[in-house]
Amino acid sequence: MSIRVVARIRPLLDKELDKDTIVRSDRVEPGKPDTIVKIPNPKNEAEEFSFAFNGVYDQPTSQETLFTCEVQPHLKSLFQGYDVTIFAYGVTGTGKTHTMRGGLKLAERGVIPRLLSGVFRRGRKIAKDTGGQTTVRVSLSYYEIYNDKVFDLLEPPEKRTPAGLPLRAEANGRTVVVGLSKRACEDLRDFEKLYIEANANRVTAATKLNAHSSRSHAILRVKLTQTTGDAVLESTASAIDLAGSEDNRRTDNGKERLVESAAINKSLFVLSQCIDAISRGDKRIPYRESKMTRILSLGQKKGITVMILNLAPLRSYHLDTLSSLNVSSRAKRIEVREIENEVVFKQVPRANPGLAGGGITRQPLRPLANAHFPGQAKLLSHIERLRSALGASAEQPLQSAREGRCAKSTAHDDDEWEAEDEGADGDEWKPRSRAKPRSKPQPTSLPAIADDTGSAPASPRTLRLLDVVNSRDMARIRGLVGFGAKRAQDLMDYLEPTALEADDGGGARSIKSLDQLRALPGIGGRTVERAYAGLVIA
C-alpha cells in the first residue's frame, strides 16, 4: 500500500485578505470528496497546476473532521498489531503544529490528543469485552531533533548533554534512540499533564512569518502493549510535527535563528531527496544524511503511514507552496508494506514435564579432537618440513655461508615456528614472536656462471655477454646490470688499441672469455656475476 497523502489548506488569519488567496481545492466529479489542489503557474497565472491527493481539506475543515476521516480509521489497525505513523509536512506558518497539537479548547484539539483519547477509550472497551483477560498498557516517549541533535522532551533541559542522544539501527531495520525515557500513562489526564510539561521544553521562537515557530522536529511515540495470558502484542503509533522550511529572506532571522533554519532546511531537503530517490526506484536512499530521515525511514516501515501536507493559501507563499506540492505528490508513489507485529510470549509455553527432567537424552558434546583446530594440518606439515631441513643440515656440512640457519617459512605469521638455536634438539620448538627481529641483509642469490675455461663450448648466456662487451656500443654496455658509466668507460678504454699496437698494425682488442673480463681493472668478478645474471636470453 502507498503512503496516504492528504492536503489541508489553513484558514486565513486576521490580517490576511481573501483577495490574496491563490490555492483552492477541487474534486474530480460532482458529489465526490475534494482530492485536487489547484494553484496558478507563477510564470503565467492564466494557467493552473493541479495536484491529486488521497484527500484535500479546505479552509473551513475542523480538527474533528480531519481526525475522523484520516486518523480514526487506523486506530483499529493499531490494536491489531500494525504500526501507525502520522506526520505533518509544510513550510513555516502553514499550521502544522495546530494540526498535530491543536489548542486548549475541546474543539481545537489536534491529532495527537484525539489519538490518545481514542487509544484509552478503545483499551477500556477491550478490557471490558474480554472480562479483564486482556490488559492494555500505554507508554510514551517524546523527543525533538534540534540542530540535528536528539533531545528527550520528557527530561528537564538541565539534564541534556551537548551531543544529544545517539541513534542505533536494530536488526529489524528500525532506528531507535538510545537512552530515551518512557513514561506510563493510565488515562488521558496523565497524558495531558506529561504532554504539556514536555512541550514547554521544546524549542520555539518568534520569526517574521510565525509568532510561535517550531525550531525543531518533535516526535511522539505511543507504545501499545496488549497482554492476554502469556501472549503479548506490541504496536507503536508515531505522531511527528516537522518544523517548517524557511526562506531566510522573508523571516528576518538573526544569527541563532539562521543556524536553526539551516539545520531545519537541510533535514527537509534530505527528506525530499529520499522521497525522490524512492519514487525513482533508486537502490541507494540517502536516509543517513540526516537524523530526521533515519528516524522517519519512509518506505522502510512496515505499517501504515499518513502524510498531512499543510498549505497556506496566500500568494506570498506561492513558490514555497508549489515546492511542497511537488514533494508530496511524489511521496504518494512510495509503497509501504502493511505487516502486523507478531505476538510474543512472556515465557516458553510449558510442555511435557518429562522434557525438563532426566528422561531427555541430550546429544553429547563433540570432542575437541585435533582436526577441529583451524590450521592444524598446515601447522603439522610445516613442522615436519622444518625437522627434515634441520636433520639434513646436521648430517651434511654447510655448503655456503649464505644459507640461513633456518628455512624461511612462507606460511602466515601465526603459523610460523622455528628452532630455539642451532644446537637444539629437533623435537624442541617454540613459536616465533610477533615482533619481527632485525635481520641482516642477505646477499642476493645469483645464477652460477658456466665454466668457459674448458674445451666445452661457451653457454648462450656467456656468448651474449661477450657479444655485448665487444660491441663497443656504450649504450648496450651501460645497459648491463652492474655496469655504470664509469665501468663502461673503463671497458671502452681497454678495448681501444694502444699507439704501439696501432703502429705494429695490430687489430682492435676483444674479450675472449669471462675470466679475461673479470681480470680487467675496475670490473671484478662481482660485476661480471651481476651482468651475467641480469641478461635476458630470448
C-alpha positions as CSV (number, residue, x, y, z in Angstrom):
1,M,0.0,0.0,0.0
2,S,1.2,3.5,-0.8
3,I,1.7,6.3,1.7
4,R,-1.6,8.1,2.2
5,V,-1.0,11.8,1.5
6,V,-3.7,14.4,2.3
7,A,-3.6,18.2,2.0
8,R,-5.0,20.7,4.4
9,I,-5.4,24.4,3.4
10,R,-5.3,26.5,6.5
11,P,-7.9,29.3,7.0
12,L,-6.9,33.0,6.7
13,L,-5.6,34.8,9.7
14,D,-6.9,38.1,11.0
15,K,-4.6,40.3,9.0
16,E,-4.8,38.3,5.8
17,L,-7.1,39.2,2.9
18,D,-9.2,36.9,0.8
19,K,-8.1,38.6,-2.4
20,D,-4.6,37.2,-1.8
21,T,-5.8,33.6,-1.9
22,I,-4.4,31.6,-4.8
23,V,-4.7,28.0,-3.5
24,R,-8.0,26.2,-3.8
25,S,-9.4,22.7,-3.6
26,D,-11.4,20.8,-6.3
27,R,-12.9,17.4,-7.0
28,V,-12.8,15.0,-9.9
29,E,-16.6,14.5,-10.1
30,P,-19.5,16.4,-8.5
31,G,-20.6,14.9,-5.3
32,K,-17.3,13.3,-4.6
33,P,-14.8,14.5,-1.8
34,D,-12.2,17.0,-2.8
35,T,-9.0,15.3,-3.9
36,I,-7.3,18.0,-6.1
37,V,-5.3,21.1,-5.2
38,K,-5.1,23.9,-7.8
39,I,-2.5,26.7,-7.9
40,P,-1.6,29.2,-10.6
41,N,1.6,28.9,-12.6
42,P,3.9,31.6,-11.2
43,K,5.1,32.4,-14.7
44,N,1.6,32.5,-16.3
45,E,-1.3,32.9,-13.9
46,A,-3.8,32.2,-16.6
47,E,-2.6,28.6,-16.4
48,E,-3.2,26.4,-13.3
49,F,-1.3,23.4,-11.9
50,S,-3.3,20.5,-10.5
51,F,-2.1,18.1,-7.9
52,A,-4.0,15.0,-6.9
53,F,-4.0,13.6,-3.4
54,N,-5.9,11.0,-1.4
55,G,-7.9,13.8,0.2
56,V,-8.0,17.6,0.3
57,Y,-9.4,19.6,3.2
58,D,-10.2,23.2,2.5
59,Q,-10.2,26.2,4.9
60,P,-13.5,25.5,6.8
61,T,-12.4,21.9,7.8
62,S,-12.5,21.4,11.5
63,Q,-10.0,19.5,13.6
64,E,-12.6,16.8,14.4
65,T,-13.4,16.3,10.7
66,L,-9.7,15.8,9.8
67,F,-9.2,13.3,12.6
68,T,-12.4,11.4,11.9
69,C,-11.6,10.9,8.2
70,E,-7.8,10.4,8.3
71,V,-6.7,9.0,11.7
72,Q,-9.5,7.4,13.5
73,P,-9.9,4.5,10.9
74,H,-6.4,3.4,11.7
75,L,-7.0,3.0,15.5
76,K,-8.4,-0.5,14.8
77,S,-5.3,-1.4,12.8
78,L,-3.1,-0.1,15.7
79,F,-4.8,-2.5,18.1
80,Q,-4.4,-5.3,15.6
81,G,-0.6,-5.0,15.8
82,Y,0.1,-2.6,12.9
83,D,2.5,0.4,13.5
84,V,0.9,3.7,12.5
85,T,2.9,6.9,11.6
86,I,1.3,10.3,11.1
87,F,3.4,13.3,10.2
88,A,2.7,16.9,9.2
89,Y,4.7,18.5,6.4
90,G,4.9,22.0,5.0
91,V,6.6,25.4,5.1
92,T,6.7,27.5,8.2
93,G,3.4,29.3,9.1
94,T,1.1,26.7,7.4
95,G,-0.5,25.3,10.6
96,K,1.4,22.0,11.2
97,T,1.7,22.4,14.9
98,H,-2.0,23.4,15.1
99,T,-2.9,20.3,13.1
100,M,-0.9,17.9,15.3
101,R,-1.2,19.6,18.8
102,G,-4.1,21.9,18.4
103,G,-5.4,24.4,21.1
104,L,-6.6,24.1,24.7
105,K,-10.3,24.1,23.8
106,L,-12.0,20.8,23.3
107,A,-13.0,21.7,19.7
108,E,-9.4,22.8,18.8
109,R,-7.6,19.7,20.0
110,G,-5.3,18.3,17.3
111,V,-4.5,14.9,16.0
112,I,-2.2,13.9,19.0
113,P,-4.7,14.5,21.9
114,R,-7.5,12.9,19.9
115,L,-5.3,9.9,19.0
116,L,-4.5,9.3,22.7
117,S,-8.2,9.8,23.7
118,G,-9.2,7.1,21.1
119,V,-6.4,4.7,22.4
120,F,-7.6,4.9,26.0
121,R,-11.2,4.6,25.1
122,R,-10.6,1.5,22.9
123,G,-8.3,0.0,25.5
124,R,-11.0,0.2,28.2
125,K,-13.5,-1.3,25.8
126,I,-11.2,-4.3,25.0
127,A,-10.6,-4.9,28.7
128,K,-14.4,-4.8,29.4
129,D,-15.3,-7.1,26.5
130,T,-12.7,-9.7,27.5
131,G,-13.7,-9.7,31.1
132,G,-10.2,-8.4,32.2
133,Q,-8.4,-11.2,30.4
134,T,-6.7,-8.7,28.1
135,T,-5.0,-5.7,29.6
136,V,-3.8,-2.7,27.6
137,R,-0.8,-0.6,28.7
138,V,0.2,2.7,27.2
139,S,3.7,4.2,27.5
140,L,5.1,7.4,25.9
141,S,8.4,8.6,24.5
142,Y,8.7,12.2,23.3
143,Y,11.8,13.8,21.9
144,E,12.9,16.6,19.5
145,I,15.5,16.9,16.8
146,Y,17.1,20.3,17.3
147,N,20.1,21.3,15.1
148,D,20.4,17.6,14.0
149,K,20.7,16.5,17.7
150,V,18.2,14.4,19.6
151,F,17.0,15.6,23.0
152,D,14.5,13.9,25.3
153,L,11.5,16.3,26.0
154,L,10.3,14.2,29.0
155,E,13.5,15.2,30.8
156,P,14.3,18.7,32.1
157,P,16.7,20.7,29.8
158,E,19.4,20.8,32.5
159,K,19.9,17.0,32.1
160,R,20.7,17.4,28.4
161,T,24.1,16.7,27.1
162,P,25.5,19.0,24.3
163,A,25.9,16.0,21.9
164,G,22.3,14.8,22.5
165,L,21.2,11.1,22.4
166,P,22.7,8.7,19.9
167,L,20.8,6.6,17.3
168,R,21.2,2.9,16.8
169,A,19.9,0.7,13.9
170,E,18.3,-2.6,15.1
171,A,18.4,-5.9,13.3
172,N,14.8,-5.4,12.1
173,G,15.8,-2.2,10.3
174,R,14.3,0.2,12.7
175,T,16.3,3.1,14.1
176,V,15.9,3.7,17.8
177,V,17.1,6.5,20.1
178,V,19.5,5.1,22.8
179,G,18.7,6.3,26.3
180,L,15.3,7.6,25.6
181,S,12.9,7.7,28.6
182,K,9.5,6.1,28.7
183,R,6.6,7.1,30.8
184,A,3.5,5.0,31.6
185,C,0.1,6.6,31.1
186,E,-3.1,5.3,32.7
187,D,-5.6,7.7,31.2
188,L,-5.9,10.9,29.2
189,R,-5.3,13.1,32.2
190,D,-1.9,11.6,32.8
191,F,-1.1,12.1,29.1
192,E,-2.2,15.8,29.1
193,K,0.0,16.5,32.1
194,L,3.1,14.9,30.6
195,Y,2.4,16.4,27.2
196,I,2.0,20.0,28.4
197,E,5.2,19.7,30.5
198,A,7.2,18.2,27.6
199,N,6.0,20.9,25.1
200,A,7.4,23.5,27.5
201,N,10.8,22.0,26.9
202,R,10.5,22.2,23.1
203,V,12.5,25.0,21.4
204,T,10.2,27.6,19.8
205,A,10.9,31.2,18.8
206,A,9.2,34.1,17.0
207,T,10.0,34.9,13.4
208,K,8.6,37.5,11.0
209,L,6.3,34.8,9.5
210,N,5.3,32.9,12.6
211,A,5.0,34.2,16.2
212,H,5.4,30.7,17.6
213,S,7.7,29.0,15.1
214,S,8.9,25.5,16.0
215,R,12.7,25.3,15.8
216,S,12.8,21.5,16.0
217,H,11.1,18.4,14.7
218,A,9.0,16.8,17.5
219,I,8.3,13.0,17.6
220,L,5.8,11.4,20.0
221,R,5.9,7.6,20.2
222,V,2.9,5.9,21.8
223,K,3.7,2.2,22.6
224,L,0.7,0.0,23.0
225,T,1.1,-3.4,24.9
226,Q,-1.8,-5.8,24.9
227,T,-1.4,-8.8,27.2
228,T,-3.6,-11.9,27.2
229,G,-2.2,-14.6,29.4
230,D,1.3,-15.3,28.3
231,A,0.8,-13.7,24.8
232,V,2.0,-10.1,24.3
233,L,1.2,-8.0,21.2
234,E,3.0,-4.7,20.8
235,S,2.4,-1.9,18.4
236,T,3.5,1.8,18.1
237,A,1.8,5.0,16.9
238,S,4.2,7.8,15.9
239,A,2.9,11.4,15.6
240,I,5.5,13.7,14.1
241,D,5.3,17.5,13.9
242,L,8.0,18.6,11.5
243,A,9.5,22.0,11.6
244,G,8.7,24.1,8.5
245,S,11.2,25.1,5.8
246,E,12.1,28.8,5.8
247,D,13.1,31.4,3.3
248,N,15.5,33.5,5.3
249,R,15.0,36.4,3.0
250,R,11.4,36.7,4.4
251,T,11.9,35.6,8.0
252,D,14.3,38.3,9.0
253,N,16.2,35.8,11.3
254,G,19.1,36.7,13.5
255,K,22.3,34.7,13.9
256,E,20.9,32.0,16.2
257,R,17.7,31.6,14.2
258,L,19.8,31.3,11.0
259,V,21.7,28.4,12.4
260,E,18.4,26.7,13.4
261,S,16.9,27.5,10.0
262,A,19.9,25.9,8.2
263,A,19.5,22.7,10.2
264,I,15.8,22.6,9.5
265,N,16.1,23.3,5.8
266,K,18.9,20.7,5.4
267,S,16.9,17.9,7.1
268,L,13.8,18.7,5.0
269,F,15.9,18.8,1.8
270,V,17.3,15.4,2.6
271,L,13.7,14.2,3.2
272,S,12.8,15.5,-0.3
273,Q,15.9,13.7,-1.7
274,C,14.8,10.5,-0.1
275,I,11.3,10.8,-1.5
276,D,12.7,11.5,-5.0
277,A,15.1,8.5,-4.8
278,I,12.3,6.1,-3.6
279,S,9.9,7.3,-6.3
280,R,12.6,6.8,-8.9
281,G,13.4,3.3,-7.6
282,D,17.0,4.1,-6.7
283,K,18.9,1.4,-4.9
284,R,20.6,3.9,-2.6
285,I,18.3,6.1,-0.4
286,P,20.2,8.9,1.5
287,Y,18.5,8.2,4.8
288,R,21.7,8.5,6.8
289,E,22.4,12.1,5.7
290,S,20.0,13.4,8.4
291,K,18.8,12.1,11.8
292,M,15.3,13.0,11.0
293,T,15.2,10.9,7.8
294,R,16.8,8.0,9.6
295,I,14.1,8.1,12.2
296,L,11.2,8.6,9.8
297,S,12.6,6.0,7.3
298,L,9.9,6.4,4.7
299,G,9.4,3.3,2.6
300,Q,11.2,1.1,5.2
301,K,8.5,0.9,7.8
302,K,6.1,-2.0,8.0
303,G,2.7,-0.4,8.8
304,I,0.5,2.5,7.9
305,T,1.8,6.0,7.1
306,V,-0.3,9.1,6.7
307,M,1.3,12.4,5.5
308,I,-0.6,15.6,6.2
309,L,0.5,18.4,3.9
310,N,-0.3,21.8,5.3
311,L,-0.7,24.7,2.9
312,A,-1.0,28.4,3.2
313,P,-3.5,29.8,0.6
314,L,-1.7,33.2,0.2
315,R,0.2,34.5,-2.8
316,S,3.2,35.3,-0.6
317,Y,3.8,31.5,-0.1
318,H,3.4,30.8,-3.9
319,L,6.8,29.3,-4.6
320,D,7.1,27.5,-1.3
321,T,3.6,26.0,-1.7
322,L,4.5,24.8,-5.2
323,S,7.6,23.1,-3.9
324,S,5.7,21.4,-1.1
325,L,3.1,20.2,-3.6
326,N,5.7,18.7,-5.8
327,V,7.4,16.8,-3.0
328,S,4.1,15.5,-1.5
329,S,2.8,14.3,-4.9
330,R,5.9,12.2,-5.3
331,A,5.5,10.8,-1.8
332,K,2.2,9.2,-2.9
333,R,4.2,6.7,-5.0
334,I,6.1,5.3,-2.0
335,E,5.0,1.8,-1.2
336,V,4.7,0.7,2.4
337,R,4.1,-2.9,3.5
338,E,1.2,-3.4,5.9
339,I,2.6,-6.1,8.1
340,E,1.4,-6.5,11.6
341,N,3.7,-7.2,14.5
342,E,4.0,-10.8,15.7
343,V,2.6,-11.9,19.0
344,V,5.4,-12.8,21.5
345,F,5.2,-14.8,24.7
346,K,6.4,-13.8,28.2
347,Q,7.9,-17.2,28.7
348,V,8.3,-20.5,26.8
349,P,4.9,-22.4,26.9
350,R,5.1,-25.4,29.3
351,A,5.2,-28.7,27.6
352,N,5.6,-32.3,28.8
353,P,7.2,-32.2,32.3
354,G,9.5,-35.1,31.2
355,L,11.3,-32.8,28.9
356,A,12.8,-30.8,31.8
357,G,13.7,-33.9,33.8
358,G,16.2,-36.7,33.4
359,G,14.2,-38.6,30.8
360,I,15.5,-36.4,28.0
361,T,18.5,-37.7,26.0
362,R,21.0,-34.9,25.4
363,Q,23.3,-35.0,22.4
364,P,26.9,-35.5,23.6
365,L,29.3,-32.6,23.1
366,R,31.6,-33.0,20.1
367,P,35.1,-34.0,21.4
368,L,37.8,-31.4,20.9
369,A,39.8,-33.5,18.5
370,N,42.9,-32.2,16.8
371,A,41.0,-31.9,13.5
372,H,38.8,-29.2,14.9
373,F,41.6,-26.7,15.4
374,P,41.8,-24.4,12.4
375,G,45.1,-24.6,10.6
376,Q,46.2,-27.8,12.4
377,A,47.2,-29.8,9.3
378,K,49.0,-26.8,7.8
379,L,51.0,-26.3,11.1
380,L,51.9,-30.0,11.4
381,S,53.1,-30.2,7.8
382,H,55.3,-27.1,8.3
383,I,56.8,-28.6,11.5
384,E,57.7,-31.8,9.5
385,R,59.4,-29.7,6.8
386,L,61.5,-27.8,9.4
387,R,62.5,-31.1,11.1
388,S,63.6,-32.6,7.8
389,A,65.6,-29.4,7.0
390,L,67.2,-29.4,10.4
391,G,68.1,-33.1,10.1
392,A,69.6,-32.7,6.7
393,S,71.7,-29.8,7.8
394,A,73.1,-31.8,10.8
395,E,74.2,-34.6,8.5
396,Q,75.9,-32.5,5.9
397,P,78.3,-29.6,6.3
398,L,77.0,-26.2,5.3
399,Q,77.6,-25.7,1.6
400,S,77.7,-21.9,1.7
401,A,77.8,-19.1,4.3
402,R,74.8,-17.6,2.6
403,E,72.5,-20.3,3.7
404,G,70.5,-19.3,6.7
405,R,70.3,-21.2,10.0
406,C,66.6,-21.9,9.4
407,A,64.4,-22.2,6.3
408,K,62.3,-19.2,5.6
409,S,58.6,-20.0,6.1
410,T,56.0,-18.9,3.5
411,A,53.1,-19.5,5.9
412,H,51.2,-16.9,7.9
413,D,52.9,-15.3,10.9
414,D,50.6,-17.2,13.2
415,D,51.7,-20.5,11.7
416,E,55.5,-19.8,11.7
417,W,57.7,-21.8,14.1
418,E,61.4,-22.0,14.4
419,A,64.1,-23.9,16.4
420,E,65.4,-22.2,19.5
421,D,69.0,-22.4,18.3
422,E,71.3,-24.3,16.0
423,G,72.3,-26.9,18.6
424,A,68.8,-27.6,19.9
425,D,67.1,-30.9,19.7
426,G,65.0,-31.4,16.6
427,D,61.9,-32.0,18.8
428,E,62.1,-28.8,20.8
429,W,60.2,-25.9,19.1
430,K,58.9,-22.6,20.2
431,P,56.5,-20.1,18.5
432,R,58.1,-17.1,16.8
433,S,57.5,-13.8,18.5
434,R,55.1,-11.4,16.7
435,A,57.8,-8.7,16.9
436,K,59.8,-9.0,13.8
437,P,63.5,-9.3,14.7
438,R,66.1,-7.3,12.9
439,S,67.8,-9.4,10.3
440,K,71.0,-8.7,8.5
441,P,70.6,-8.2,4.7
442,Q,71.2,-11.5,3.0
443,P,73.2,-11.5,-0.3
444,T,71.2,-11.9,-3.4
445,S,71.4,-15.4,-4.9
446,L,72.8,-15.2,-8.4
447,P,72.8,-18.0,-11.1
448,A,76.1,-19.9,-11.3
449,I,78.3,-18.9,-14.2
450,A,79.1,-21.7,-16.5
451,D,82.8,-22.7,-16.7
452,D,84.1,-21.5,-20.0
453,T,87.7,-22.4,-19.5
454,G,87.5,-25.9,-20.7
455,S,87.1,-27.5,-24.1
456,A,83.3,-27.4,-23.9
457,P,81.6,-24.7,-25.9
458,A,80.5,-21.5,-24.1
459,S,76.9,-21.2,-23.0
460,P,74.4,-18.9,-24.8
461,R,74.4,-16.5,-21.9
462,T,78.2,-16.3,-21.9
463,L,78.2,-15.7,-25.7
464,R,75.6,-13.0,-25.3
465,L,77.5,-11.2,-22.6
466,L,80.8,-11.3,-24.6
467,D,78.9,-10.0,-27.7
468,V,77.6,-7.0,-25.7
469,V,81.0,-6.3,-24.2
470,N,82.8,-6.5,-27.6
471,S,80.2,-4.4,-29.4
472,R,81.9,-1.2,-28.2
473,D,78.4,0.3,-28.0
474,M,78.3,2.5,-24.9
475,A,74.5,2.3,-24.6
476,R,74.5,-1.5,-24.7
477,I,77.3,-1.8,-22.2
478,R,75.7,0.6,-19.8
479,G,72.5,-1.4,-20.1
480,L,74.2,-4.4,-18.4
481,V,73.3,-5.0,-14.8
482,G,76.1,-3.6,-12.5
483,F,77.8,-1.6,-15.3
484,G,77.6,2.1,-14.7
485,A,79.1,4.9,-16.7
486,K,82.5,4.5,-15.1
487,R,82.9,0.8,-15.6
488,A,81.5,1.1,-19.2
489,Q,84.1,3.8,-19.9
490,D,86.9,1.7,-18.4
491,L,85.9,-1.2,-20.7
492,M,85.8,1.0,-23.7
493,D,89.3,2.4,-22.9
494,Y,90.7,-1.2,-22.6
495,L,89.2,-2.2,-26.0
496,E,90.8,0.7,-27.8
497,P,94.3,-0.3,-29.2
498,T,97.3,1.5,-27.8
499,A,99.6,3.6,-30.1
500,L,102.3,0.9,-30.2
501,E,99.7,-1.7,-31.2
502,A,98.4,0.6,-33.9
503,D,101.9,1.2,-35.3
504,D,102.5,-2.6,-35.4
505,G,99.3,-3.0,-37.4
506,G,97.5,-4.9,-34.7
507,G,93.8,-5.1,-34.7
508,A,91.3,-3.9,-32.1
509,R,91.2,-5.7,-28.8
510,S,88.5,-8.1,-27.8
511,I,87.3,-10.1,-24.7
512,K,87.6,-13.8,-25.4
513,S,86.3,-15.2,-22.0
514,L,84.6,-14.3,-18.8
515,D,87.9,-14.9,-16.9
516,Q,89.5,-12.2,-19.1
517,L,86.6,-9.9,-18.3
518,R,86.9,-10.5,-14.6
519,A,90.6,-9.6,-14.7
520,L,90.1,-6.2,-16.2
521,P,90.9,-3.3,-13.9
522,G,87.7,-1.8,-12.4
523,I,85.4,-4.7,-13.4
524,G,85.9,-7.6,-11.0
525,G,84.2,-10.9,-10.6
526,R,81.1,-9.5,-8.7
527,T,80.3,-7.1,-11.6
528,V,80.6,-10.0,-14.1
529,E,78.3,-12.2,-12.0
530,R,75.6,-9.5,-11.8
531,A,75.8,-8.8,-15.5
532,Y,75.7,-12.5,-16.3
533,A,72.6,-13.0,-14.1
534,G,70.8,-9.9,-15.5
535,L,70.9,-11.0,-19.1
536,V,67.7,-12.0,-20.7
537,I,68.0,-14.8,-23.2
538,A,65.2,-15.0,-25.7
